[in-house]
Amino acid sequence: MIEVRPEQPDDWWEVEALLDLCFAPGREALSSYRLRDGVDPVRGLSHVARDGDGTLAGAIRFWPVHVGAADALLLGPIAVHPTHQGEGLGGFLIQEGLEAGRDKGWQRVMLVGDAPYYGRFGFDRLEAVEMPPPTNPERVLGHDLVPDAWRGISGAVSRWCR
């Protein structure tokens, strides 16, 4: 049995250890991390999943960003402990996060990731959105939380400043 709940400040370092386990060394050098520096994840959207023993099984975070003059959520990172991979936990966290973002009034979500994987959740390539280098533009994906939310949105992705 897996319990999913909003991430709390006490979860932070355990989530960071999970991210270190699941991702290659140097993950914090990615351009998406520069967008997160000094910015808190969106309260109520970042979640942890714990198994019946209380062990961290997965985590997902969402961050606010600006895309040109528009606001968006930046999904990531998302990680599932190797002992729980293949159980559908990552997909569950993504679906729950997208619904929660919509419920909190966000209109659009973006991420940097693998289009074949994230396409099943409704993510498509964002042609006119520019992540800071050295991001591969083919991996910049977006999802509408409300109809046509990405229509007409273009420009550089920048750090949240509110």
N, C-alpha and C positions, 0 to 999 in steps of 0.2 A: 504494500500500500504506500502510495506517495502522497505527501501533503504539500500543497503549493500555497505559499503565502508571500505577501510583500517583503522585499528585502529590508532588513533593519540595519542600523549602523553596526551592531555587533556581528553581522554576517560578513562585513566587508572583506576582512583578511582571508576568511575561509573561501569566499568566492574568488578572490585573487589567486589563491593557491590552486583552485580548480582550473582557472584560466591558464595558469602556468603549466599545469599538467596536460591540458588539452591542446594548447597551441605551441607553436615553435618559439624557441628563444628569440628575443628581440621583438615580440609582438607589440610592445609599447612604442616602437619606432615607427609604426604605421601612421599614415597621415590622419586616419580617423581618431587616433589618440590625441593628436594636437587639437582637434575640435572638442575633446572632452576635458582637456587640462583646465583646472580651476572651475569647472562647471559640475554641478551635482546632477546625478541621474534624476529623471522625472519621478517625483514621489508618487507612489502607488502603481507605477507601471513596471518597475524592476522587481522581479520575483525570484525566489529560491524554491527549490523542490527538495524535500527531504524524505528519505525512505523510513520505514518503520522503526529503524534503530536511531533515527535522528541524523544520519549521515547525509551530507550534502550530495544530492544526486544530479542536480542541474541548476542553472541560473541563467537569467536573461536580464539585460539592461537596456533601457531606452534613454536617450539624451536629447535635449532640445538643440536645434541648430537653425540657422537661417539659410535659405536658398534664394539668392537674390534678395527681393523684398518680402518673401514669404517665410513663414515658419514651418518647420517639419520636425518629426521625430527621427532620430538616427538610431536604428535598431542595432544592437551589438555591444559587446559580444554576447553570444549565446554559447553555452557549453553544457555538455552532458558527461558525467563521469563515465569512464570506459566500462565500468561494471553495469551501467544502465543504458548503454547505447543499443540501438535496435529495438527499443521498447516503445517508441513513439513519443517519448518525453519531450524531445526537442520540438517536434511539430505541435504538441499540446501547448508548450510554453509560447510558441509563436502565435498560435491562434488565440489563446487567452490574452496575450499582450496586444494584439491588433484590436480585439474587441474592447479591451479596457481603454486603449488609446481613443477609439471612437467614442466610447461612453464619456470620456473626460473632455471631449470637444476638439480633439486634434483632427485635422483633415487629411494629413498625408504622412507616410512613413517612407524612409529610404534606408538603404544599407549598401555595403560593399560585400558582394558575395557571388556564389556560383548560381548563375541563372537557371540551369536545369533543376537544382534543388529548390530554390526559392520561388520559382515559377509556379509550383503547385500550390503556393499560398497566395497567388495573385500578383506577384512582383514581376515587373517588366523593366527593360532597360530604359534609363532616363537619358535621352539623347542630348538634351540641352542643359544638363546639370553637370557642373564641373567640381569634382572633388580636388582638394589640394594634391599636387604631385607627391609621390610617384604613383598614384592610384591608376590602375588600368581602367579606362573609361568603359570597357565592355562589362565590368563588374559592378557598375553603379546602377542600382535597381531601385524602383519605387513602387509603392502600393497606395491606391486611393482608399482612404477610410470613408470618404463620402464621394458620390459620383463626380468624376472629372476633376478631382482635386489637383492633379498634376498638370491639367491642361493650361497652357500658357505660362507655366512656371519655368524659368530658366535662370542661369547665372551661377556664380560661384557659391559653394557651400562655405559658410563661415561660422565661427564660434558664437554661441548664444551670448547676448550682452544685455539682458534685462535683469 
